[in-house]
Amino acid sequence: MNAIDPHTIQYLRGLSADPSFLPVLIDAFTRDTKAEISQMKEAYQCHDTQTLRHLAHKSKSSSRSLGAETLATICLEIENMARDGKGDLPIVAEKIRLMEAEAQRAVNELKAYGLQ
């Protein structure tokens, strides 16, 4: 299964004739996702479920906009756990690790699309 929906990439390419449009989006996603994961780890360690929920929601939205549906689903799970007061459970740490691995997979695929 692909980390990135190719139809979403096709749609994004159609939004602009500027050849740098997609690579700029990919760079921003890569940078922001890395920062958000780092902040989510910190929020988890500090038992800050509100920040964890906010970051998971933000990551979910950006993931969906670039076609990273599996990543968005993981973010949704973290968001729901944090919202339901379960943001400090060990399963959340595991979900964050899973999110980090899936984010790397998505970034690798996005970079390949950005070069095409």
MMTF fields as JSON, N, C-alpha, C and O atoms, coordinates in Angstrom:
{
  "mmtfVersion": "1.0.0",
  "mmtfProducer": "UNKNOWN",
  "numBonds": 463,
  "numAtoms": 464,
  "numGroups": 116,
  "numChains": 1,
  "numModels": 1,
  "chainsPerModel": [1],
  "groupsPerChain": [116],
  "chainIdList": ["A"],
  "bondAtomList": [4, 2, 8, 6, 12, 10, 16, 14, 20, 18, 24, 22, 28, 26, 32, 30, 36, 34, 40, 38, 44, 42, 48, 46, 52, 50, 56, 54, 60, 58, 64, 62, 68, 66, 72, 70, 76, 74, 80, 78, 84, 82, 88, 86, 92, 90, 96, 94, 100, 98, 104, 102, 108, 106, 112, 110, 116, 114, 120, 118, 124, 122, 128, 126, 132, 130, 136, 134, 140, 138, 144, 142, 148, 146, 152, 150, 156, 154, 160, 158, 164, 162, 168, 166, 172, 170, 176, 174, 180, 178, 184, 182, 188, 186, 192, 190, 196, 194, 200, 198, 204, 202, 208, 206, 212, 210, 216, 214, 220, 218, 224, 222, 228, 226, 232, 230, 236, 234, 240, 238, 244, 242, 248, 246, 252, 250, 256, 254, 260, 258, 264, 262, 268, 266, 272, 270, 276, 274, 280, 278, 284, 282, 288, 286, 292, 290, 296, 294, 300, 298, 304, 302, 308, 306, 312, 310, 316, 314, 320, 318, 324, 322, 328, 326, 332, 330, 336, 334, 340, 338, 344, 342, 348, 346, 352, 350, 356, 354, 360, 358, 364, 362, 368, 366, 372, 370, 376, 374, 380, 378, 384, 382, 388, 386, 392, 390, 396, 394, 400, 398, 404, 402, 408, 406, 412, 410, 416, 414, 420, 418, 424, 422, 428, 426, 432, 430, 436, 434, 440, 438, 444, 442, 448, 446, 452, 450, 456, 454, 460, 458],
  "bondOrderList": [1, 1, 1, 1, 1, 1, 1, 1, 1, 1, 1, 1, 1, 1, 1, 1, 1, 1, 1, 1, 1, 1, 1, 1, 1, 1, 1, 1, 1, 1, 1, 1, 1, 1, 1, 1, 1, 1, 1, 1, 1, 1, 1, 1, 1, 1, 1, 1, 1, 1, 1, 1, 1, 1, 1, 1, 1, 1, 1, 1, 1, 1, 1, 1, 1, 1, 1, 1, 1, 1, 1, 1, 1, 1, 1, 1, 1, 1, 1, 1, 1, 1, 1, 1, 1, 1, 1, 1, 1, 1, 1, 1, 1, 1, 1, 1, 1, 1, 1, 1, 1, 1, 1, 1, 1, 1, 1, 1, 1, 1, 1, 1, 1, 1, 1],
  "groupList": [{"groupName": "MET", "atomNameList": ["N", "CA", "C", "O"], "elementList": ["N", "C", "C", "O"], "formalChargeList": [0, 0, 0, 0], "bondAtomList": [1, 0, 2, 1, 3, 2], "bondOrderList": [1, 1, 2], "singleLetterCode": "M", "chemCompType": "L-PEPTIDE LINKING"}, {"groupName": "ASN", "atomNameList": ["N", "CA", "C", "O"], "elementList": ["N", "C", "C", "O"], "formalChargeList": [0, 0, 0, 0], "bondAtomList": [1, 0, 2, 1, 3, 2], "bondOrderList": [1, 1, 2], "singleLetterCode": "N", "chemCompType": "L-PEPTIDE LINKING"}, {"groupName": "ALA", "atomNameList": ["N", "CA", "C", "O"], "elementList": ["N", "C", "C", "O"], "formalChargeList": [0, 0, 0, 0], "bondAtomList": [1, 0, 2, 1, 3, 2], "bondOrderList": [1, 1, 2], "singleLetterCode": "A", "chemCompType": "L-PEPTIDE LINKING"}, {"groupName": "ILE", "atomNameList": ["N", "CA", "C", "O"], "elementList": ["N", "C", "C", "O"], "formalChargeList": [0, 0, 0, 0], "bondAtomList": [1, 0, 2, 1, 3, 2], "bondOrderList": [1, 1, 2], "singleLetterCode": "I", "chemCompType": "L-PEPTIDE LINKING"}, {"groupName": "ASP", "atomNameList": ["N", "CA", "C", "O"], "elementList": ["N", "C", "C", "O"], "formalChargeList": [0, 0, 0, 0], "bondAtomList": [1, 0, 2, 1, 3, 2], "bondOrderList": [1, 1, 2], "singleLetterCode": "D", "chemCompType": "L-PEPTIDE LINKING"}, {"groupName": "PRO", "atomNameList": ["N", "CA", "C", "O"], "elementList": ["N", "C", "C", "O"], "formalChargeList": [0, 0, 0, 0], "bondAtomList": [1, 0, 2, 1, 3, 2], "bondOrderList": [1, 1, 2], "singleLetterCode": "P", "chemCompType": "L-PEPTIDE LINKING"}, {"groupName": "HIS", "atomNameList": ["N", "CA", "C", "O"], "elementList": ["N", "C", "C", "O"], "formalChargeList": [0, 0, 0, 0], "bondAtomList": [1, 0, 2, 1, 3, 2], "bondOrderList": [1, 1, 2], "singleLetterCode": "H", "chemCompType": "L-PEPTIDE LINKING"}, {"groupName": "THR", "atomNameList": ["N", "CA", "C", "O"], "elementList": ["N", "C", "C", "O"], "formalChargeList": [0, 0, 0, 0], "bondAtomList": [1, 0, 2, 1, 3, 2], "bondOrderList": [1, 1, 2], "singleLetterCode": "T", "chemCompType": "L-PEPTIDE LINKING"}, {"groupName": "GLN", "atomNameList": ["N", "CA", "C", "O"], "elementList": ["N", "C", "C", "O"], "formalChargeList": [0, 0, 0, 0], "bondAtomList": [1, 0, 2, 1, 3, 2], "bondOrderList": [1, 1, 2], "singleLetterCode": "Q", "chemCompType": "L-PEPTIDE LINKING"}, {"groupName": "TYR", "atomNameList": ["N", "CA", "C", "O"], "elementList": ["N", "C", "C", "O"], "formalChargeList": [0, 0, 0, 0], "bondAtomList": [1, 0, 2, 1, 3, 2], "bondOrderList": [1, 1, 2], "singleLetterCode": "Y", "chemCompType": "L-PEPTIDE LINKING"}, {"groupName": "LEU", "atomNameList": ["N", "CA", "C", "O"], "elementList": ["N", "C", "C", "O"], "formalChargeList": [0, 0, 0, 0], "bondAtomList": [1, 0, 2, 1, 3, 2], "bondOrderList": [1, 1, 2], "singleLetterCode": "L", "chemCompType": "L-PEPTIDE LINKING"}, {"groupName": "ARG", "atomNameList": ["N", "CA", "C", "O"], "elementList": ["N", "C", "C", "O"], "formalChargeList": [0, 0, 0, 0], "bondAtomList": [1, 0, 2, 1, 3, 2], "bondOrderList": [1, 1, 2], "singleLetterCode": "R", "chemCompType": "L-PEPTIDE LINKING"}, {"groupName": "GLY", "atomNameList": ["N", "CA", "C", "O"], "elementList": ["N", "C", "C", "O"], "formalChargeList": [0, 0, 0, 0], "bondAtomList": [1, 0, 2, 1, 3, 2], "bondOrderList": [1, 1, 2], "singleLetterCode": "G", "chemCompType": "PEPTIDE LINKING"}, {"groupName": "SER", "atomNameList": ["N", "CA", "C", "O"], "elementList": ["N", "C", "C", "O"], "formalChargeList": [0, 0, 0, 0], "bondAtomList": [1, 0, 2, 1, 3, 2], "bondOrderList": [1, 1, 2], "singleLetterCode": "S", "chemCompType": "L-PEPTIDE LINKING"}, {"groupName": "PHE", "atomNameList": ["N", "CA", "C", "O"], "elementList": ["N", "C", "C", "O"], "formalChargeList": [0, 0, 0, 0], "bondAtomList": [1, 0, 2, 1, 3, 2], "bondOrderList": [1, 1, 2], "singleLetterCode": "F", "chemCompType": "L-PEPTIDE LINKING"}, {"groupName": "VAL", "atomNameList": ["N", "CA", "C", "O"], "elementList": ["N", "C", "C", "O"], "formalChargeList": [0, 0, 0, 0], "bondAtomList": [1, 0, 2, 1, 3, 2], "bondOrderList": [1, 1, 2], "singleLetterCode": "V", "chemCompType": "L-PEPTIDE LINKING"}, {"groupName": "LYS", "atomNameList": ["N", "CA", "C", "O"], "elementList": ["N", "C", "C", "O"], "formalChargeList": [0, 0, 0, 0], "bondAtomList": [1, 0, 2, 1, 3, 2], "bondOrderList": [1, 1, 2], "singleLetterCode": "K", "chemCompType": "L-PEPTIDE LINKING"}, {"groupName": "GLU", "atomNameList": ["N", "CA", "C", "O"], "elementList": ["N", "C", "C", "O"], "formalChargeList": [0, 0, 0, 0], "bondAtomList": [1, 0, 2, 1, 3, 2], "bondOrderList": [1, 1, 2], "singleLetterCode": "E", "chemCompType": "L-PEPTIDE LINKING"}, {"groupName": "CYS", "atomNameList": ["N", "CA", "C", "O"], "elementList": ["N", "C", "C", "O"], "formalChargeList": [0, 0, 0, 0], "bondAtomList": [1, 0, 2, 1, 3, 2], "bondOrderList": [1, 1, 2], "singleLetterCode": "C", "chemCompType": "L-PEPTIDE LINKING"}],
  "groupTypeList": [0, 1, 2, 3, 4, 5, 6, 7, 3, 8, 9, 10, 11, 12, 10, 13, 2, 4, 5, 13, 14, 10, 5, 15, 10, 3, 4, 2, 14, 7, 11, 4, 7, 16, 2, 17, 3, 13, 8, 0, 16, 17, 2, 9, 8, 18, 6, 4, 7, 8, 7, 10, 11, 6, 10, 2, 6, 16, 13, 16, 13, 13, 13, 11, 13, 10, 12, 2, 17, 7, 10, 2, 7, 3, 18, 10, 17, 3, 17, 1, 0, 2, 11, 4, 12, 16, 12, 4, 10, 5, 3, 15, 2, 17, 16, 3, 11, 10, 0, 17, 2, 17, 2, 8, 11, 2, 15, 1, 17, 10, 16, 2, 9, 12, 10, 8],
  "groupIdList": [1, 2, 3, 4, 5, 6, 7, 8, 9, 10, 11, 12, 13, 14, 15, 16, 17, 18, 19, 20, 21, 22, 23, 24, 25, 26, 27, 28, 29, 30, 31, 32, 33, 34, 35, 36, 37, 38, 39, 40, 41, 42, 43, 44, 45, 46, 47, 48, 49, 50, 51, 52, 53, 54, 55, 56, 57, 58, 59, 60, 61, 62, 63, 64, 65, 66, 67, 68, 69, 70, 71, 72, 73, 74, 75, 76, 77, 78, 79, 80, 81, 82, 83, 84, 85, 86, 87, 88, 89, 90, 91, 92, 93, 94, 95, 96, 97, 98, 99, 100, 101, 102, 103, 104, 105, 106, 107, 108, 109, 110, 111, 112, 113, 114, 115, 116],
  "secStructList": [7, 7, 1, 1, 7, 2, 2, 2, 2, 2, 2, 2, 2, 2, 6, 7, 1, 7, 6, 6, 2, 2, 2, 2, 2, 2, 2, 2, 2, 2, 2, 2, 2, 2, 2, 2, 2, 2, 2, 2, 2, 2, 2, 2, 2, 6, 6, 7, 2, 2, 2, 2, 2, 2, 2, 2, 2, 2, 2, 2, 2, 2, 2, 2, 2, 6, 6, 7, 2, 2, 2, 2, 2, 2, 2, 2, 2, 2, 2, 2, 2, 2, 2, 6, 6, 7, 6, 6, 1, 2, 2, 2, 2, 2, 2, 2, 2, 2, 2, 2, 2, 2, 2, 2, 2, 2, 2, 2, 2, 2, 2, 2, 2, 2, 2, 7],
  "xCoordList": [0.838, 0.0, 0.881, 1.862, 0.519, 1.277, 1.035, -0.047, 2.056, 1.912, 1.188, 0.579, 1.253, 0.662, -0.319, -0.019, -1.481, -2.481, -2.05, -1.967, -1.774, -1.314, -2.347, -1.978, -3.621, -4.656, -4.547, -4.792, -4.18, -4.001, -2.835, -2.916, -1.757, -0.596, -0.98, -0.598, -1.724, -2.184, -3.031, -2.875, -3.918, -4.758, -3.898, -4.103, -2.938, -2.074, -1.267, -1.088, -0.793, -0.041, -0.907, -0.404, -2.189, -3.098, -3.444, -4.037, -3.082, -3.404, -2.513, -2.898, -1.318, -0.38, 0.505, 0.933, 0.763, 1.684, 3.133, 4.053, 3.334, 4.682, 5.325, 4.809, 6.438, 7.068, 7.614, 7.889, 7.77, 8.281, 7.164, 7.439, 5.908, 4.772, 4.792, 4.767, 4.836, 4.809, 6.052, 5.912, 7.262, 8.432, 8.381, 8.849, 7.822, 7.696, 6.727, 6.992, 5.606, 4.651, 5.298, 5.121, 6.036, 6.686, 7.716, 7.791, 8.504, 9.492, 8.815, 9.272, 7.727, 7.008, 6.413, 6.497, 5.818, 5.252, 6.331, 6.131, 7.462, 8.573, 9.038, 9.179, 9.27, 9.751, 8.716, 9.045, 7.473, 6.431, 6.126, 5.938, 6.077, 5.765, 6.851, 6.553, 8.091, 9.194, 9.08, 9.249, 8.797, 8.662, 7.459, 7.541, 6.349, 5.139, 5.337, 4.857, 6.023, 6.286, 7.159, 6.907, 8.164, 9.023, 8.218, 8.388, 7.348, 6.51, 5.494, 5.154, 5.01, 4.074, 4.762, 4.17, 5.987, 6.74, 6.896, 6.72, 7.224, 7.382, 6.054, 6.012, 4.977, 3.659, 3.265, 2.704, 3.556, 3.257, 4.032, 3.473, 5.318, 6.155, 5.717, 5.881, 5.159, 4.706, 3.237, 2.687, 2.603, 1.185, 0.299, -0.722, 0.697, -0.047, -0.962, -0.634, -2.11, -3.008, -3.643, -3.975, -3.813, -4.399, -3.465, -3.906, -2.185, -1.212, -1.083, -1.0, -1.066, -0.985, -2.165, -1.98, -3.358, -4.56, -4.476, -4.788, -4.057, -3.932, -2.927, -3.206, -1.773, -0.741, -1.186, -0.925, -1.852, -2.343, -3.383, -3.401, -4.243, -5.254, -4.593, -4.974, -3.61, -2.885, -2.178, -2.245, -1.51, -0.802, -1.77, -1.476, -2.918, -3.942, -4.358, -4.448, -4.605, -5.07, -4.027, -4.349, -2.788, -1.743, -1.462, -1.169, -1.547, -1.341, -2.415, -2.121, -3.646, -4.753, -4.608, -4.881, -4.18, -4.098, -3.047, -3.111, -2.073, -1.055, -1.262, -0.413, -2.382, -2.697, -2.077, -2.024, -1.605, -1.007, -2.096, -2.133, -2.968, -4.154, -3.831, -4.468, -2.868, -2.504, -1.944, -2.273, -1.11, -0.562, -1.687, -1.692, -2.629, -3.758, -4.587, -5.074, -4.748, -5.504, -4.813, -5.468, -3.501, -2.741, -2.892, -3.083, -2.806, -2.973, -4.358, -4.497, -5.382, -6.743, -6.85, -7.503, -6.219, -6.245, -5.603, -6.126, -4.478, -3.813, -4.699, -4.866, -5.257, -6.149, -7.318, -7.636, -7.947, -9.085, -8.677, -9.395, -7.543, -7.086, -6.815, -7.181, -6.176, -5.879, -7.184, -7.323, -8.127, -9.41, -10.182, -10.859, -10.071, -10.812, -10.094, -10.497, -9.029, -8.317, -7.376, -6.968, -7.026, -6.145, -4.786, -4.049, -4.46, -3.236, -1.956, -0.867, -2.072, -0.865, -0.658, 0.259, -1.491, -1.349, -0.161, 0.167, 0.487, 1.63, 1.307, 2.193, 0.063, -0.308, -0.101, 0.173, -0.228, -0.034, 1.426, 1.71, 2.343, 3.771, 4.032, 4.799, 3.393, 3.545, 2.957, 3.546, 1.816, 1.195, 2.084, 2.167, 2.741, 3.646, 4.832, 5.265, 5.36, 6.452, 5.979, 6.699, 4.776, 4.197, 3.996, 4.248, 3.544, 3.361, 4.685, 4.747, 5.729, 7.052, 7.525, 8.051, 7.34, 7.748, 6.914, 7.45, 5.608, 4.731, 5.014, 4.935, 5.341, 5.683, 6.934, 7.009, 7.906, 9.124, 8.816, 9.36, 7.955, 7.541, 6.827, 7.067, 5.953, 5.23, 6.181, 6.062, 7.118, 8.09, 8.919, 9.166, 9.346, 10.129, 9.335, 9.874, 8.067, 7.242, 6.988, 7.029, 6.728, 6.489, 7.711, 7.583, 8.874, 10.098, 10.252, 10.715, 9.873, 9.932, 8.958, 9.279, 7.785, 6.821, 7.326, 7.1, 8.001, 8.51, 9.584, 9.819, 10.241, 11.308, 10.773, 11.486, 9.555, 8.995, 8.533, 8.036],
  "yCoordList": [-1.189, 0.0, 1.251, 1.338, 2.193, 3.442, 4.301, 4.284, 5.047, 6.011, 7.258, 7.975, 7.515, 8.71, 8.296, 7.44, 8.91, 8.665, 9.39, 10.618, 8.659, 9.3, 10.253, 11.195, 10.02, 10.918, 12.305, 13.325, 12.319, 13.605, 14.368, 15.581, 13.666, 14.317, 14.86, 15.974, 14.087, 14.537, 15.806, 16.756, 15.815, 16.986, 18.202, 19.297, 17.994, 19.101, 19.663, 20.875, 18.785, 19.251, 20.122, 21.039, 19.839, 20.6, 21.97, 22.795, 22.218, 23.496, 24.642, 25.809, 24.305, 25.364, 24.893, 23.74, 25.817, 25.527, 25.709, 25.336, 26.279, 26.527, 25.194, 24.498, 24.826, 23.533, 23.433, 22.333, 24.557, 24.519, 24.361, 24.196, 24.411, 24.353, 23.093, 23.188, 21.926, 20.669, 20.492, 20.121, 20.74, 20.619, 21.55, 21.183, 22.732, 23.654, 23.082, 23.133, 22.537, 21.897, 20.728, 20.569, 19.929, 18.759, 19.187, 18.595, 20.204, 20.7, 21.206, 20.925, 21.951, 22.476, 21.333, 21.341, 20.36, 19.21, 18.458, 18.09, 18.23, 17.513, 18.24, 17.639, 19.517, 20.336, 20.393, 20.184, 20.676, 20.827, 19.518, 19.499, 18.429, 17.135, 16.718, 16.209, 16.928, 16.593, 17.393, 16.844, 18.672, 19.526, 19.109, 19.067, 18.802, 18.415, 17.099, 16.952, 16.16, 14.89, 15.126, 14.56, 15.944, 16.279, 16.935, 16.607, 17.857, 18.538, 17.583, 17.719, 16.622, 15.631, 14.728, 14.377, 14.362, 13.555, 14.314, 13.753, 15.582, 16.415, 16.565, 16.456, 16.812, 16.952, 15.66, 15.7, 14.523, 13.234, 13.083, 12.691, 13.398, 13.258, 14.184, 13.865, 15.334, 16.323, 16.128, 16.908, 15.094, 14.817, 15.992, 16.261, 16.679, 17.83, 17.346, 17.457, 16.808, 16.207, 17.238, 16.922, 18.458, 19.498, 19.824, 19.915, 19.998, 20.268, 19.059, 19.204, 17.882, 16.654, 16.559, 16.236, 16.835, 16.791, 17.822, 17.521, 19.033, 20.093, 19.719, 19.888, 19.218, 18.845, 17.67, 17.65, 16.704, 15.558, 16.02, 15.546, 16.941, 17.478, 18.211, 18.03, 19.031, 19.793, 18.842, 19.025, 17.84, 16.868, 16.066, 15.754, 15.737, 14.999, 15.794, 15.255, 17.072, 17.919, 18.047, 17.915, 18.3, 18.457, 17.136, 17.121, 16.037, 14.718, 14.428, 13.961, 14.709, 14.469, 15.335, 14.882, 16.576, 17.477, 17.035, 17.422, 16.226, 15.715, 14.237, 13.623, 13.679, 12.303, 11.225, 10.065, 11.58, 10.6, 10.084, 10.445, 9.244, 8.816, 7.922, 8.05, 7.036, 6.196, 7.056, 6.855, 7.999, 8.926, 9.731, 9.918, 10.204, 10.972, 10.124, 10.634, 8.848, 7.958, 7.773, 7.759, 7.631, 7.517, 8.798, 8.752, 9.928, 11.219, 11.32, 11.796, 10.875, 10.889, 10.028, 10.42, 8.874, 8.003, 8.692, 8.624, 9.352, 10.079, 11.228, 11.446, 11.951, 13.068, 12.587, 13.206, 11.5, 10.974, 10.518, 10.776, 9.852, 9.412, 10.606, 10.596, 11.631, 12.826, 13.533, 13.98, 13.631, 14.278, 13.529, 14.137, 12.2, 11.365, 11.187, 10.363, 11.96, 11.887, 10.706, 10.344, 10.099, 8.928, 9.256, 8.354, 10.526, 10.964, 10.611, 10.787, 10.111, 9.754, 8.237, 7.775, 7.472, 6.019, 5.584, 6.257, 4.473, 3.983, 3.744, 3.863, 3.411, 3.181, 4.45, 4.37, 5.603, 6.865, 6.997, 7.429, 6.63, 6.677, 5.761, 6.104, 4.599, 3.667, 4.263, 4.128, 4.915, 5.557, 6.678, 6.872, 7.408, 8.473, 7.87, 8.412, 6.757, 6.07, 5.571, 5.68, 5.032, 4.57, 5.748, 5.641, 6.861, 8.071, 8.53, 8.916, 8.486, 8.909, 8.029, 8.536, 6.726, 5.805, 6.025, 6.035, 6.2, 6.416, 7.77, 7.906, 8.762, 10.083, 9.988, 10.618, 9.209, 9.049, 8.346, 8.706, 7.358, 6.656, 7.617, 7.599, 8.45, 9.434, 10.455, 10.799, 10.934, 11.918, 11.315, 11.98, 10.083, 9.432, 9.349, 9.618, 8.981, 8.924, 10.314, 10.512, 11.267, 12.639, 13.19, 13.852, 12.924, 13.412, 12.793, 13.455, 11.539, 10.904, 11.583, 11.788, 11.93, 12.663, 14.048, 14.541, 14.671, 16.02, 16.075, 17.124, 14.939, 14.889, 14.566, 14.747, 14.1, 13.689, 14.881, 14.718],
  "zCoordList": [0.0, 0.0, 0.0, 0.739, -0.826, -0.902, 0.33, 0.916, 0.71, 1.799, 1.315, 2.109, 0.015, -0.589, -1.681, -2.514, -1.661, -2.7, -3.972, -3.975, -5.048, -6.283, -6.889, -7.59, -6.631, -7.145, -6.502, -7.148, -5.234, -4.548, -5.155, -5.348, -5.455, -6.077, -7.445, -7.803, -8.199, -9.518, -9.366, -10.133, -8.384, -8.132, -7.77, -8.294, -6.873, -6.442, -7.614, -7.731, -8.463, -9.641, -10.55, -11.199, -10.592, -11.426, -10.861, -11.556, -9.62, -8.995, -9.456, -9.372, -9.944, -10.326, -11.477, -11.528, -12.392, -13.5, -13.067, -13.794, -11.891, -11.371, -10.985, -10.11, -11.618, -11.323, -9.892, -9.413, -9.22, -7.847, -6.814, -5.625, -7.26, -6.339, -5.477, -4.249, -6.096, -5.347, -4.476, -3.31, -4.986, -4.114, -2.893, -1.815, -3.059, -1.913, -0.888, 0.313, -1.352, -0.435, 0.307, 1.514, -0.423, 0.173, 1.216, 2.293, 0.903, 1.875, 3.144, 4.252, 2.979, 4.142, 4.97, 6.198, 4.294, 4.992, 5.759, 6.916, 5.124, 5.759, 7.007, 8.072, 6.872, 7.993, 9.122, 10.289, 8.761, 9.773, 10.484, 11.7, 9.734, 10.337, 11.318, 12.399, 10.952, 11.859, 13.155, 14.244, 13.039, 14.221, 15.065, 16.293, 14.41, 15.139, 15.885, 17.009, 15.29, 15.978, 17.204, 18.267, 17.059, 18.194, 19.319, 20.494, 18.943, 19.938, 20.556, 21.731, 19.78, 20.316, 21.339, 22.36, 21.069, 22.036, 23.347, 24.429, 23.236, 24.428, 25.17, 26.395, 24.435, 25.063, 25.775, 26.869, 25.162, 25.784, 27.091, 28.115, 27.041, 28.24, 29.366, 30.544, 28.996, 29.992, 30.366, 31.143, 29.82, 30.064, 29.657, 30.29, 28.61, 28.09, 26.973, 25.792, 27.362, 26.383, 25.46, 24.318, 25.937, 25.08, 23.914, 22.768, 24.205, 23.138, 22.225, 21.006, 22.801, 22.017, 21.051, 19.878, 21.532, 20.685, 19.567, 18.414, 19.907, 18.907, 17.812, 16.625, 18.21, 17.238, 16.365, 15.162, 16.971, 16.197, 15.178, 14.042, 15.587, 14.673, 13.507, 12.35, 13.823, 12.797, 11.825, 10.609, 12.362, 11.517, 10.661, 9.507, 11.223, 10.477, 9.239, 8.137, 9.444, 8.337, 7.238, 6.057, 7.615, 6.598, 5.896, 4.7, 6.622, 6.014, 4.971, 3.871, 5.331, 4.385, 3.144, 2.032, 3.329, 2.176, 1.169, 0.003, 1.602, 0.69, 0.34, -0.306, 0.765, 0.375, 1.238, 0.829, 2.423, 3.336, 4.286, 5.462, 3.759, 4.508, 5.709, 6.755, 5.577, 6.724, 7.843, 9.012, 7.489, 8.481, 9.13, 10.347, 8.334, 8.873, 9.838, 10.847, 9.539, 10.415, 11.758, 12.799, 11.738, 12.987, 13.798, 15.013, 13.129, 13.811, 14.438, 15.565, 13.715, 14.235, 15.495, 16.461, 15.485, 16.668, 17.864, 18.977, 17.642, 18.732, 19.21, 20.411, 18.255, 18.599, 19.463, 20.478, 19.065, 19.816, 21.217, 22.183, 21.334, 22.649, 23.554, 24.729, 23.01, 23.801, 24.203, 25.342, 23.277, 23.556, 24.639, 25.469, 24.619, 25.566, 26.9, 27.721, 27.116, 28.386, 28.502, 29.606, 27.378, 27.388, 26.771, 26.371, 26.695, 26.038, 26.759, 26.213, 27.989, 28.725, 28.805, 29.484, 28.128, 28.141, 27.283, 26.306, 27.632, 26.842, 25.372, 24.525, 25.05, 23.655, 22.826, 21.629, 23.447, 22.725, 22.3, 21.183, 23.175, 22.823, 21.635, 20.735, 21.636, 20.516, 19.239, 18.166, 19.342, 18.176, 17.634, 16.421, 18.516, 18.064, 17.322, 16.305, 17.82, 17.116, 15.747, 14.754, 15.708, 14.453, 13.497, 12.297, 14.046, 13.25, 12.652, 11.485, 13.448, 12.978, 11.819, 10.828, 11.942, 10.875, 9.613, 8.505, 9.784, 8.629, 7.986, 6.765, 8.796, 8.257, 7.389, 6.334, 7.826, 7.027, 5.712, 4.668, 5.76, 4.548, 3.595, 2.388, 4.147, 3.332, 2.725, 1.549, 3.52, 3.025, 1.895, 0.889, 2.047, 0.992, -0.312, -1.386, -0.221, -1.433, -1.999, -3.213, -1.128, -1.599, -2.318, -3.348, -1.788, -2.439, -3.818, -4.746, -3.96, -5.287, -6.24, -7.411, -5.755, -6.588, -6.932, -8.037, -6.0, -6.225, -7.289, -7.889, -7.527, -8.536, -9.917, -10.905, -10.013, -11.308, -12.113, -13.227]
}
